[in-house]
Amino acid sequence: MGRFIVLSCLGSVLSCASPTEGVIVEAVSRSLEKRVPVTLASYLTGGQNALVEEVRVLEISKVIGKGKHTYWRAQIYARGVCRVMFGGHKSFEGKAVYRIYKDAFDNWRAAPDEF
């Protein structure tokens, strides 16, 4: 019985390990390829279908939440080109905050943390 408790506690500690910088860059890049938030695109509707040229992690928070609601906030710098509504293509560059989390299939994901 004691071994089970130790192993289950160890598993919960390991699952709360912070994502690496490479994981964050990859997750944010995938997110940007689908949708560029207004904060980065500087365009009323944001952007879509981005060609990401650079993503850098500037800062990452400590873990927030518990269990399946665990995530980290990461401040990133990104630049690239995206398609904007009614305007062709536009460059984007700047800082943004993203939520980094694992989905139901244990894959790392990123979503803009817009207020």
trRosetta pair geometry for C-beta under 8 A, 3 or more apart (Angstrom, degrees):
i j d omega theta_ij theta_ji phi_ij phi_ji
1 4 5.9 -54 -158 29 35 113
1 5 6.9 32 151 -17 66 104
2 5 5.9 -55 -153 34 36 111
2 6 6.5 33 153 -16 68 106
3 6 5.8 -57 -150 38 33 111
3 7 6.1 29 156 -16 68 109
4 7 5.9 -59 -146 41 28 108
4 8 6.2 24 158 -17 66 108
5 8 6.0 -56 -144 38 27 106
5 9 6.3 26 157 -16 63 108
6 9 5.9 -59 -149 38 28 109
6 10 6.2 29 153 -21 64 108
7 10 5.5 -53 -144 36 32 113
7 11 6.3 36 155 -22 64 104
8 11 5.6 -49 -149 33 33 115
8 12 6.7 31 154 -17 63 103
9 12 5.9 -55 -150 36 34 107
9 13 6.5 34 152 -20 66 105
10 13 5.7 -54 -150 35 33 112
10 14 6.4 29 155 -16 66 107
11 14 5.9 -56 -145 38 30 109
11 15 6.3 29 157 -21 64 108
12 15 5.7 -53 -144 35 33 112
12 16 6.7 27 157 -16 62 108
13 16 6.1 -67 -157 37 31 107
13 17 7.8 59 144 -52 60 80
14 17 5.9 -16 -167 -24 45 113
15 70 7.6 128 132 41 94 161
16 63 5.4 2 -172 -103 101 166
16 70 6.2 -121 -115 -149 79 154
18 60 6.6 109 -167 129 126 140
18 63 6.9 -128 -82 -59 77 89
18 72 6.3 79 -138 -79 83 155
19 23 4.1 -120 -177 89 103 132
19 24 5.4 126 112 -55 122 84
19 27 7.5 -23 176 2 159 141
19 60 7.7 -143 61 -147 85 151
19 72 6.4 -147 18 33 101 141
19 100 5.3 -106 23 149 147 139
19 108 5.9 105 -122 -129 135 135
20 23 4.7 101 53 3 76 102
20 24 7.1 -141 95 -4 42 86
21 24 5.7 -56 -151 37 33 112
21 25 6.3 34 153 -20 67 106
21 57 4.9 -137 -139 27 89 143
22 25 5.7 -52 -145 36 31 111
22 26 6.3 29 157 -16 65 108
23 26 5.9 -59 -149 39 28 110
23 27 6.2 23 157 -16 65 111
23 100 7.6 97 119 -168 100 132
23 108 5.0 -164 -180 -96 107 179
24 27 5.9 -58 -143 40 28 107
24 28 6.0 24 161 -15 66 110
24 57 5.1 64 95 -83 141 129
24 60 6.9 -116 -81 -88 158 128
24 74 5.2 171 -152 -129 136 173
24 76 7.3 -169 151 -83 113 119
24 98 7.7 141 -164 79 95 130
24 100 5.6 -50 -113 -100 88 149
24 108 7.9 -100 -78 167 40 138
24 110 7.0 93 -155 -81 60 130
25 28 6.1 -59 -143 41 25 107
25 29 6.1 28 157 -22 62 110
25 55 4.8 148 -145 97 80 115
25 56 7.5 3 -101 -101 108 24
25 57 6.5 -96 -59 -34 84 99
26 29 5.8 -55 -146 35 27 113
26 30 6.5 27 156 -18 63 105
26 108 7.3 78 84 86 105 127
27 30 5.9 -53 -151 34 30 110
27 31 6.5 30 151 -18 63 107
27 98 7.8 158 110 143 105 144
27 100 6.1 105 87 -129 153 93
27 108 4.7 -95 -73 130 130 101
27 109 5.7 151 -155 -159 117 13
27 110 3.8 124 134 -21 101 106
28 31 5.5 -55 -149 37 34 114
28 32 6.2 34 154 -20 67 106
28 55 5.2 162 93 -162 122 147
28 74 7.4 -106 -61 89 129 132
28 76 5.5 125 -141 -79 166 174
28 78 6.8 -142 147 -76 124 133
28 98 5.5 -152 -103 -13 103 173
28 100 8.0 -51 -54 -88 89 100
28 110 4.5 -62 -79 103 55 171
29 32 5.7 -55 -146 37 30 111
29 33 6.5 38 154 -27 63 102
29 52 4.9 -165 -141 80 86 168
29 55 5.3 -128 -66 -4 88 149
30 33 5.8 -49 -152 25 31 115
30 34 7.2 21 153 -10 60 103
30 109 8.0 -90 84 -133 128 59
30 110 7.2 129 60 36 90 103
31 34 6.2 -66 -164 38 34 105
31 35 6.9 -52 169 55 69 79
31 98 7.0 141 63 -136 161 133
31 109 7.4 101 -70 -176 110 70
31 110 4.4 -102 -21 84 142 96
31 111 6.4 -164 -131 -90 141 37
31 112 7.2 167 154 -36 134 74
32 35 7.4 -101 -136 74 27 38
32 36 5.6 41 -152 -91 78 75
32 40 7.8 -50 -122 87 109 163
32 50 4.7 -59 150 59 88 147
32 52 5.1 92 95 -81 134 121
32 55 7.3 -167 -1 -78 148 127
32 78 6.2 -160 -90 -177 153 154
32 80 6.8 106 151 36 136 147
32 82 7.8 -113 174 -80 87 125
33 49 7.0 3 180 -142 60 33
33 50 5.4 -116 -105 57 35 82
33 52 6.4 -74 -66 -18 79 113
34 48 7.0 -40 163 -147 39 75
34 49 7.7 10 -130 -69 22 41
35 46 6.2 27 -178 136 88 138
35 47 7.3 146 -163 84 46 51
35 48 5.8 -20 -103 -105 57 69
35 112 7.8 -98 107 -8 106 122
36 40 5.3 -106 180 84 95 117
36 41 4.5 111 116 -59 115 109
36 46 5.4 175 87 177 66 89
36 47 3.6 1 49 59 122 100
36 48 7.0 -128 13 -57 85 24
36 50 5.1 104 -55 -61 113 131
36 80 7.8 -147 -96 71 133 110
36 82 4.4 -104 -4 -59 144 169
36 92 5.5 178 -176 -11 146 170
37 40 5.4 84 64 15 77 97
37 41 6.8 -170 91 0 33 96
37 46 5.4 -66 -156 -122 20 123
37 96 5.9 131 56 -142 130 146
37 112 3.9 118 -63 -114 141 164
37 114 5.7 -175 -158 -61 134 124
38 41 5.9 -65 -127 49 29 100
38 42 7.6 98 176 -76 58 17
38 43 6.9 -126 -134 67 67 51
38 44 7.1 -14 -129 -171 114 17
38 45 7.4 -144 -91 132 96 7
38 46 4.6 -78 -63 -71 60 83
38 114 7.1 73 40 -124 99 146
39 94 7.0 -135 143 102 77 133
39 96 5.0 130 97 -109 125 100
39 112 7.2 165 29 -162 117 129
39 114 6.4 -168 -21 -107 119 101
40 46 7.8 49 57 -141 82 84
40 47 7.7 -85 93 24 95 114
40 78 6.1 -10 -135 72 142 112
40 92 4.7 59 147 173 90 127
40 93 7.5 152 -165 40 83 7
40 94 5.3 -169 -124 57 64 105
40 96 5.1 -47 -54 -48 105 133
41 46 4.8 126 24 -151 145 44
41 47 4.0 169 -109 -15 136 103
41 82 6.1 -69 -109 60 109 138
41 84 6.5 146 -178 -94 127 112
41 90 6.7 82 -165 90 86 123
41 92 4.9 -53 -100 -98 48 129
42 92 6.9 169 13 -123 88 81
42 94 7.5 111 -42 -12 106 146
43 46 6.4 166 75 -75 91 7
43 47 6.3 80 47 -56 132 87
43 84 4.8 -59 152 -135 168 138
43 85 7.9 159 145 36 125 78
43 87 7.1 -141 -143 47 139 151
43 90 6.1 114 -51 69 140 161
45 84 6.9 132 67 -162 99 82
45 85 4.7 1 65 22 151 128
46 84 7.8 -167 108 -120 31 84
47 50 6.1 83 116 -73 118 97
47 82 3.1 84 151 116 139 138
47 83 6.2 139 -167 65 88 40
47 84 5.0 -56 -105 -79 85 76
47 90 6.6 -134 -96 59 131 102
47 92 6.2 -134 13 -43 150 138
48 82 6.2 132 49 -180 25 106
48 83 5.2 -41 69 67 80 97
48 84 7.8 146 19 -89 75 33
49 82 6.5 135 73 -153 56 73
49 83 4.8 18 57 14 110 117
50 80 5.1 78 176 107 107 136
50 81 6.8 156 -153 83 69 40
50 82 4.0 -35 -94 -90 82 97
50 83 7.9 -135 -72 10 46 67
50 92 7.3 -54 -124 33 125 129
51 80 5.3 -170 90 -177 55 110
51 81 4.9 1 51 57 103 91
51 82 7.4 -169 20 -77 61 49
52 55 6.2 -6 178 -36 127 105
52 78 6.7 -53 -144 -165 101 109
52 80 4.3 -77 -119 -72 34 154
53 79 5.3 -43 63 100 110 85
53 80 4.4 170 3 -95 81 71
53 81 7.5 66 -29 -6 110 77
54 77 7.5 -18 121 113 104 90
54 78 6.6 175 93 -146 64 46
54 79 5.0 16 50 45 100 93
54 80 7.2 -174 27 -55 57 82
55 76 5.9 -11 -167 -178 88 127
55 77 7.4 158 -153 82 41 53
55 78 4.8 0 -104 -104 75 91
56 76 6.5 152 78 -161 46 73
56 77 4.6 -4 56 54 100 100
56 78 7.7 -170 23 -71 62 50
57 60 6.3 -5 -179 -46 122 103
57 74 5.8 -54 -137 -173 99 120
57 75 7.7 102 -166 77 58 53
57 76 5.8 -43 -104 -104 47 80
58 74 7.9 130 46 172 67 74
58 75 4.5 -58 68 103 109 97
58 76 6.2 171 5 -110 90 21
58 77 5.7 89 -47 -22 114 93
58 95 6.7 -19 2 -128 154 112
59 74 7.0 172 90 -154 49 53
59 75 4.4 21 50 39 93 111
60 72 5.6 14 -174 161 100 128
60 73 7.2 164 -153 87 52 48
60 74 4.6 -13 -103 -105 82 84
60 75 7.7 -144 -69 22 41 66
60 100 7.6 -26 -137 22 111 140
61 64 6.4 18 113 -34 133 109
61 72 5.4 178 62 -164 84 74
61 73 4.3 43 2 49 130 87
61 74 7.3 -122 8 -67 77 45
62 72 7.6 -134 121 -124 14 92
63 70 5.9 -20 -168 -159 108 102
63 71 7.8 137 -156 73 63 24
63 72 6.1 -57 -104 -80 48 87
64 70 7.2 143 76 -153 49 50
64 71 5.5 -31 65 70 99 72
64 72 6.6 146 12 -98 91 35
64 73 6.8 42 -8 -17 139 91
65 69 4.0 -120 -178 118 135 87
65 70 4.8 -161 89 -94 100 37
65 71 5.9 44 26 19 130 75
66 69 6.3 23 59 61 47 95
66 70 6.3 18 -136 -70 10 88
67 70 6.5 175 67 -28 25 96
70 101 6.7 150 95 -133 59 91
70 102 7.5 14 77 26 100 96
71 99 4.9 4 169 -174 141 99
71 100 6.2 150 -167 71 81 46
71 101 4.0 -42 -103 -76 96 104
72 99 7.4 144 73 -158 40 52
72 100 4.6 -20 62 58 93 104
72 101 7.5 172 20 -68 64 60
73 97 5.7 -2 -174 -175 104 108
73 98 7.2 154 -155 79 55 39
73 99 6.1 -35 -97 -98 64 58
73 100 7.6 169 -97 12 13 84
73 113 5.9 -23 -128 -12 100 169
74 97 7.1 157 79 -154 39 59
74 98 5.2 -21 61 62 91 91
74 100 5.3 44 -8 -22 120 122
74 110 7.6 -57 45 -128 124 116
75 95 6.1 5 -179 -172 97 110
75 96 7.5 173 -150 88 58 30
75 97 5.4 -32 -96 -97 67 75
76 95 6.9 162 84 -149 41 61
76 96 5.9 -19 61 62 88 76
76 97 7.7 148 15 -103 75 26
76 98 6.0 10 2 4 122 116
77 94 7.1 -122 -143 139 68 20
77 95 5.4 -37 -94 -91 68 70
78 92 7.2 6 109 114 95 105
78 93 7.3 -149 100 -130 50 42
78 94 7.2 -14 57 61 69 49
78 96 6.6 -29 20 22 113 112
79 91 7.3 2 -169 -179 89 94
79 92 6.5 -172 -140 96 48 60
79 93 3.9 16 -110 -107 99 86
79 94 7.7 111 -81 -1 76 43
80 91 7.4 -174 104 -149 27 63
80 92 6.0 -5 60 55 67 91
80 93 7.9 152 13 -74 42 67
81 89 5.4 25 173 175 109 114
81 90 7.0 168 -152 85 69 27
81 91 5.4 -42 -97 -97 73 57
81 92 7.3 157 -103 12 22 77
82 89 6.9 172 90 -150 26 73
82 90 6.4 -26 64 63 73 75
82 92 5.7 12 8 -9 112 124
83 88 7.3 -97 -140 161 70 30
83 89 5.7 -47 -97 -96 55 70
84 87 4.4 -18 90 62 111 110
84 88 7.0 11 50 68 84 38
84 89 7.1 131 11 -126 82 20
84 90 4.9 13 -11 10 130 122
87 90 6.2 15 118 -42 121 118
96 112 6.2 -51 168 -131 129 96
96 113 8.0 146 161 42 83 74
97 112 7.5 89 81 -164 57 61
97 113 4.4 -62 113 60 98 113
98 110 4.6 8 170 -172 135 106
98 111 6.5 147 -160 70 82 30
98 112 5.9 -57 -104 -103 73 37
98 113 5.9 160 -128 -7 14 93
99 110 6.9 156 77 -153 49 53
99 111 5.0 -14 54 60 100 88
99 112 7.9 23 12 101 81 10
99 113 4.8 114 -36 -70 86 106
100 108 6.7 -6 -172 -168 92 99
100 109 7.5 165 -151 84 48 46
100 110 5.4 -17 -99 -99 69 82
101 108 7.6 156 88 -148 27 56
101 109 5.7 -24 69 62 75 91
101 110 8.0 145 23 -90 66 36
101 111 7.7 -17 23 12 109 103
102 106 5.5 -6 -178 -141 123 40
102 107 6.6 143 -153 65 71 28
102 108 6.0 -44 -96 -90 68 49
102 109 7.1 125 -126 13 19 86
103 106 7.3 -70 68 1 63 14
103 107 5.1 -9 37 57 108 85
103 109 5.1 71 -43 -19 102 131
